[in-house]
Amino acid sequence: MKKKRYKKGDSVILNSENRLPFFRRRSVHLSVAFIIIFLMLGSVFIYWIGGSAGTTHYGNHDFFQSAQGWVTKIDDQQYTFASLPQDVATLPTVNFNLRSQSAFYLLFNASVFPEQSLELQRLRSLFLQDGKSVSLACLNDVDCGDLPVRDCHNPDRPALLLQQGNQTGLFVQEKCLVLQFNPGEYEQLFTHFAYKYYGVLA
């Protein structure tokens, strides 16, 4: 019986797949491609399932849930809120239009709110983000430092008054828009005010 003879070149061709580095083999390339396609399709499916569960609609706005809160677009910019409009819509409120104004006073009692308090700074940031000028002012000169003293009688520009009280909501006091909250309910007040300010809540 004759032995089958192979040329030198045949053995190179027959064994070339096995001699290639692992990540250059065609079978590995195909496996990786299938895994990537599977992961992409799976992530799209999961996003579709989860996205539909984490979205809601209020008025003319769509809200999408994120790790930071509820996201919506207002004037082609994205804003994130701690809760949905319907969650804070029942707070006592008044109608106002501050977006047409360029400058505000933000009045406060310095013995209750330090100048750098989170409550004041969040309101100030909301206006600054919208391109408004905000001046902090005290209701009286106790613990006021170098800030001006103003009241709600005859302010020379729109004035907001931040205060604590026994009811959370928006009110009017003389010529001030009053933002009042029970201790522990500032987040609800801020969210309600922001929705009103941007026109999401009527």
N, C-alpha and C positions, 0 to 999 in steps of 0.2 A: 504494500500500500504506500502510495506516494504521500509524502508530507507536503502540506500546502505551504507555499513560501510566500512571505509578505515582503514587499519592498520596504525600504527604510521609510519612505515618504508615507506609506499606508499607516504605519504605527503612529506617526505624528498626527495624521488626520483623525484616526480612530480615537486617540487619547487626548486630543487638543482641548475638549470641553472639560476634562478632568484636570488638565494641567493649568488652566486659567485661574487667576486669583478668584476667590469666592465671589466678590462683588462685581466681577466682570462676566460672570456666566449668564447666558441668556435666560435660563430657567429662573434665576434669582431676580433678574430684571422684570420678568413677567409677574412673578409673585408679588414683588414690591408694587408694581403698577396696579394689580388687582386690589391689594390692601389699601392703597391710597384712594382708589375709586370707591371702594366700599366705605371707607371712613368719611369721604366727602358726601356721599349719598346719605349715610347715616346721620351726619351732622345737620344736613339740610332737613331731613325728616324730623329730627328732634327739635330743631328750631321752629319748624312749621307747627308741630304739636304744641310745644311750649309757648311759642309766640302767640298763637291764637288764644291760649289760656291766660296770658299775661297782658292782654290789650283790652282797652275799653274806650268808649266814645262818650263825649259830653259836649253838647252844643255843636260847634264847628271844629272841635279839636279831638284828635286821636291821642290816646295816652298809652305808652308802652312801659311796662314795669322793668326796672333795672335794679342793680344791687344798691344804688343810691336812693331810689324812690321812683316816682312816676314822671316820665319824660314826655314832653309835647313840644310842638313847634309853634312859636308865636313870632310873626313877622320874619319868617325864615331863619330864626335862631332857636336853638334847643334850650329848654329850661327844665329843671328838675324840681319837683315838689315832693314834700314828705307824704302827702295824701291826695286823694282825688277831690275834685271840686264838690261832688255830692256829699263828701264826708264833712265838709265845713260850710255848706251852703245855708244851713239853718241858723247860724249865729246871727244875733241882732246886727243890723247893718244900715248904712245910709249910702245914697248914691253920690259919687264924686268923679271928677275927671282931672287927675293930676298930671297925666302924660302930656297935656298941652302946655304945662308950666315948665319953666327952665330952672327955677331955684326954689328952695324950701327952707323953712326953719323946722328943726326937729327939737321940740321942747321936752324937758324932763325935769324931774326933781332930783338934784344931784345927791341928796341924802338917801335916796332909794336906789338910783341907778348910777354907779360910777361911770365916768366918761367913756371908759374902755369896756363897758359891760357888753356881753354878747348880744343882748336885746337891741341896744342902740346900734352896734356895729353891723348887725344883719340888715336892719332897716336902711342904714346909710349905704351899705354895699348894694342893695337893690336899686337905689336911686343912682348911684355912681355908675353901675353897670348899664343903666339906661341913659347915661350922658347928662344927668341932672347935677346941679350944684346943691349941696346940702350943708347947712350951717347948724351945728349943735348950739343950743341956747338953754340956759337954766330958767326955771320959773322964779327962783329967788337967788340971792347971792350967797346962801349957805353952802359951803363945800363946792363952790362953783369955779374956783380958780380964775383963769383968764377968760373964760367964756362969757359972751354977752348975756344979759338978763332980758328976757322977753316974756310977754303974757299973751293971752288970747283976746284981749280987748281990741287992739288996732295994730296987728302985725303989718309990716310993710311988704310982706310977701306971704304966700300960702304957708300955713303953719300946721304941723301935726304935733299932737301931744301924746306922749307915751306914758301910761300910768297903770298901776295895779288897782283893782277894784273887786267888787263882789259879783261882777258879771263880765263875761268875756264877749267882746264884740266891738263894732265901730259905732261911734256916737258923735254928736256935734255939741260943742260947748263954746258959746259965743262965736268967735271966728276961727276956731280950731277944729280940725278933724281929730277926734280922740280915738286912740287905739288902746283899749283897756282889756286887761286880762286878769283872771284869777291866778294866783301862784300855781305853777305846774301846767298852765294852759297856754303858755306863750306860743308854742309851735302851732296850735290851732289858729290862734289869732294871726300870726305872721302869714300862714298859708292862705287864710281867708282874705287878708288884705292884699297879698300878692296876686291872687286870682282876680280880685276886683280891680286892682291897678292895671293889670294887663288886659282886662275886658273879657276874661274867661267866664267869670260870674257877672251876671247883669246887675 
